[in-house]
Amino acid sequence: MERPLDVAVCGAGIAGLAAAVLLHQAGHRVRVHERDAHAATRDQGGSIGIDGAIGRRVIERMGLDDVFAAVSHPEDATGRVVDAAGTVIRPPRIDPESRDAEVERPELRRMLLDHLPADTVRWGHRLRSLDERDGRPHLTFEDGTDAVADLVVGGDGAWSRVRASVGGTEPVYSGITFLDRRFPDVDRDFPSIAATIQRGTLFAHTAGLGLIAQRIGGNARVYVAFRAELDHVRSAPPAALRADLERTFTAAGWDPSLTEFTTAGEEPGTVRPVFEHPVGHRWDGRVPATGRRVAATLVGDAAHLQSPFCALGTNNALLDAADLVDALDGAGTVEDALAAYESRMWRRAAAAAEAAHASIRAFMHDEAPAEHLRRRSTASCRPDPAVDLDDPWAPEYLPARFGSGARAAAE
């Protein structure tokens, strides 16, 4: 695309900021609209696994690999699996050539924020509605202000308001919930937990119950996984859920070194139901209320929310940003660019969603951990279609049905 665009990015999470950085580097005029009052308004989540062959390639392309290396932890990009007795059934696998690394989500977000012009993000700017007026997207915000753009990029997460304006669907509950527990300064205050986790990520599971414990730097974060009805986990106090889980893990015969993840510490934790989009989630780009097509698209969780299993969410969000910018560079119109981007992203996201969907259910299977190990031996969390950032990028490389005017009909 020859001319620079005015782009409104909704959401200053990883997906939105990655898109903003790459769009800015490509010469477009970018404004990010974020609902939070400032960068530290709320918890940004725990550790993220960045795949050396996926997400890190995008970070390299941004020119930020040295910055990333300074804040990431390659030594923690490994994990082992134990059963309820604490017996190792899958030892850590370390590939020094992989360039995989763990990074705390706030550090990755800060890295992206620091590489945007200072006035790019408008904090406390929550989208109310999106529509098309006079051939351009028109955004209205909760504070009563509005804006127009040539393109809107929805990086506003699981409950995206941009998605609701382009014909997308809401995520559905997976039937699995995490109790998110934190152990700061774990070596000093919880040395036995630190010793159990060791380095990287510890996975422990049996029928319908699981633990995912992450060690990064001096802190630890533990996700206690269990199956439950959504109404129950939304209504029960976290302390009551924690007490019930303590009893359940003990009754199931879990080793005390593992049940300590539910008993240690004073704070009960944060309840996090796991939501996901159905495999193959798509949208038609039309505002539901008017039926008018709007120049808007989605990246990251707004486009393809999936469970954290397979560690593909953030990696795919970074790829979304790169694919979108490449599509804009290779197309003559915004419509052609969105058709090209979405067709490529939908294929990739469907394969990743299928892998994550199957992995979380195998992890929590009635025959766990055997079923999870069986699946890991026969299926990959890095599914086809493979993604190569060196692929030639132009709409003519895609099937004709994804050309101009065919966006809504894409299969």
N, C-alpha and C positions, 0 to 999 in steps of 0.2 A: 504494500500500500504506500503510495507516494506521499500522501499528506499526513502530518501528525494529527492524531485524534485527541479530543477532549474525553477522557475516560474517568468515570466515577466508579471507584471500587468501594463496595459496601462490606465492611468487616476488616479489622486490623489484627486478625489472627495470622497464622503461618501462611495459609493459602492466599489471603488477600494481600498480605505484605509482599510475598514472593512475586505475585502478579504485578504489584505496584513497582517493585524494584526493576523487574525486567521490562515493563512497559516504559518506565522512565529512561532506562538505559537505551531503549529503542527509539527515543526521541518523542514519545507521546506526552501530552500534558495530563498529569494524573492527580486526582484528589481522592483521598481515602476518607470515608465516613464511618466512624466507629461509635457504637452506642455507649461504651464505657467512658467515664469522665476523664480517665487517664490510664496510663499503661499498667499501673499496679492496682487498679480497682478491685480485681478479683483474682482468685487462684487460676493460674494458666495451665495447670496440669503437671505431670511428672516427667519422667525421662522418655525420650523418643529415640527409637532406633533408626539411624540414617544408613540406608544401604549404599555401599560404596559404588555399586554399579547403577543405581537409580537416583536417589535424592542427591547424593554427593556430586554426581555429574552436573546437576543443575546449579548447585552451589559453586562449583568450579566455573561454570559458564558466567555466573554473576561476577566472577573475579574475587570471591570471598573465601576461597578455600583456606588460605592462611589464617584468616580470622576465625573460621570455623574450627580449624585444628587447635587453636589456642583455647577454645572453650569446650571442646568435646572430649570424650573419654573412650578411645578405641579399646582400652583394656577392659572396659565393661560391656563390650559388644559380644557377649557370649552368654550362654545359659546352660543349665542342666535340669534334668527332670528326675524327681524322686517320687516314690509311692507314699502312701499314708504312714508307713513305718519309717520313712526317712531314708530308705534304701535307694541308691542311685541306679536308675534304670536307663538313663541316657546321659552320658558324661558331657562336659563342655567340649565344644568343637571350635577351635580357634584357627582362623586362616589369616596369617599376618599379611598376606597379599590382597585381602579383600577390600581394605580401606573402609570397612564398616566402622561405625562409631555411635556411641550413645551421647545424647546431649540433653540437658534440661531444657524443657520447652521455653521458659522465660529467657534463657540465654540465646536460643535461636531467634526468638521474636525480637529481642533487643538488637541482635546483629543486623536483622533486616531493617528495623526502625532507624538504626544509626546510619544506614546507607541510602536514606531518602532525604530530600531537602527538608529542612526543619518545619516548614509550614505545610507539608503534604497531608498530614493527618488532621482531620477535624474531630476532636474528641467530644463526647457527649452529643453525638449527632446520629440519632436512631431513625432509621427509615420507617416512614408510615405507609407510603404507597408508591408504586411505580406505574406509569402509564406512558402511552405514546401521544405526543402532541406535535402537530406540524412536521411529522416525519422524524422526530427525535425523541429519545427517552426523556421523560419528565419525572423528577424525584421530589417527593414531599416528605419532610421530616417532622418528627414529633414536636420540635420546638417552633413549628410554624413556618420555617424557612423552606425554600425549594431550590432546585438546581436543574439545569439541562445538561445533556452530554451527547456525544456521538455514540458512546458505548457504555453500558453498565456491566460491571463484573461483580457477581454475587459471591463473595467469600465470607458470608455472614453465618456460617456454621449450620449445625444440625437443624435449627428451627428458623431457617432462612426466610426472610420476608421477600427477598428477590425471587426465590424459587416459587413462592406462592403467586408471584406476578407473571410467571412465564409458563404456567401450566404444569409445574412439577408436583410431586406428591410428598406427603409427610412420611418420615421414617416410622417403622413399626417396632414394637417391643420384642426383643429376642426371647423372652422368657427367663433371662439370666440377669442377675444384678450383682454389682460389686459393692462391698463395703470398703471404702478407700481409707486406709489408715497410714499415718505418718509417724516416723521415728527419727526426728532430727538428732544430730550428733550421736549416731547410733553406737559408735565404738565406746563412747564414754558412758552413755546412759542405758544402753541396751546391748551389752557386749555379747550375750548369748545369741541374740537375734543376728547381730553382725556375723558371728561365727557360723551360724546356720546358713545365712545367705551366701557368704564368702564373696565372690566377685560377680558382677553382672546380674543376671536374672535367674531366680530359682522358681521352677514350676513344680507344684505338688498337686496331685489330684486323685480322686477316686469317684465312685458313682455320685454324680450330682453335686459334688463339692470340690473346690479348688483354691489354691493359693498361688498368686503371682507376686513375688517379692523382688523388688529392684533395689540394687545398691549402686548409687552413683555419688562419687565424692564422699563426703562424710555423713550423708543422709541415707535413709531407707524409706521406701514406700511400698506398702503391701496392699494388694487387692484381694479381698476375701470373696470368692465367687460362689454363688449359690443359685438354685432355681427357685422361683417364687412368682406368685401372681402380682401383677403390677399394682393393683389396688392395695395390696397388703404392704408392699415396700414403700408406697407413697404415704400411707397413713400411719404406719408403725414408727415410733420414735427410734432414732438411731441406737440409743442405749438399749432398748428392748430387743432390737435386731441383733445387736452384738451379744447380749446375754443368751439369746436363743442359739446363735451360732456357736458360742462357747460350748453349750450343752450338746449341740448336734455333732460337732467335731470330736468331742470327747466320747460320746456314745458310739461313734463310728470307729473308734479305736485308733485315732490318729496319735502319732508319737508326741510326747510333751514338747519336744523341741519345735514342733510345727504348730501345735495348739497355742503356744506362746504368742503367735502372731495375732490371735484373737483376744488373749487375756492381758497382755502387757500394755502399760500406758493408761493414762486416765481418760483421754478423749476417745469416745466411741468410734469416731470416723464419720465420713460423709457417704451417704447412700447414693449410688450411681447406677440406675437401671441402664442396661445396654440396649441401645436402639440401633436400627440398621435399615437401610433402604432395601427393598426387594431387589434381587439380582436383575440387572437390565433396566434399572430406573432411567427414564428419559423425560423430556418435556418438549413442547411444540413451539415455544417462544411466543405464545399468544397470551395477552392479558385476559384472564377468565371473565372479568366483568364486561369487557367490551369486544372481545374477539380480535382486537387489533394486535398485529405483530409488533414486537418491540425489540430494539437492538440491545439485547441483554443475554448474558450467559452465566454459567455457574462454574466455580472451582472448589476443590476440596470437599469438606463434609456437606456443604450445601448441595453439591452435585451427586455425591455417592458416599453417604455415611455408611461405614461398616464397622464391625467389631474390631477391637484392637489386636485381635489375633492375626498373625502373619506380619504385623508391623508394616502394613502397606498404606495406611491412611495418609500420613505425612509425606511419605515418598511419592505417592500418587498426586498429592496436592502440589508438590513442587513440580512434578511433570506436567500437571495441568497448566501451570503458569508458563512453562517453557513452550508447551504445545500451542497455547493460545497466542503468544507473541509471535511464534513462527508462522502460524496461520495468517495473522494480520500482515506479516511481512510478505507472504507469498501470494496474497489475494488482491484483487482489484477493488473489491467492495467489502464493507463490513458484513453484509449478508453472506457472501461467498466465504469469508474468513470463518464466520461462526458455523456454517455448514461443514467446513473442513475440520475445524477444531473439534466440534461435537461428535462427528462420526468417528474420529480417531480416539477421542477420550472415552466415548461410550463403549467401544470394543474393549479397550484396556480396562476400564473400570468394571465391566461385567465379569471379566475373568478374575480380577482381584477380589471382587465381592463374593464370587462363588467360592474362592479359596478360603476367604475369611469366614464365610457362612459355615462351610463344612468344618473348618478347624475348631471353632468355638464349640460346635455341637459334639465333635469328637472328644474334645477336652472334658466336657461335662456329661459324657455318655454314661449310661448305666454300666457299661463294661469298661469304663476308664480304670486305669490308664492304658490298658491293652488296646482299646479301639483307637486311641489317639496315636499310639506308637505305630499301629498298623497303617493308619492313614498317612502318617509322616513318611513311611517307607514306600508308599505307592503313589503319593500325590505331592505336588510342590506348592509351596507358598509363594513361589515366583513363577506364576503361570504364563503360558502364551495367551495373547500375542505378545511377543517380545517387543520391547521399546528400544529404539536406537536413536539417540539425539542427533546422530550424523545422517539419518535418512534425509533424502531430498524432500523439501517441503513446499508444495504448491498444490492448489486444488485439483489440477489435472492428474495427480498421482492417485486420486481417490476414485471410487466407482462413480459413474456418471450420475447416479441417483442422488448424490450428495452435492450436486452443483447448485447454482443459483436458482432459488425458487422451490427447491425440493427439500428444504430443511425439515418441514413438518412431516414429510412422508418417509423420512429415513427409517429403515427397518432396524 
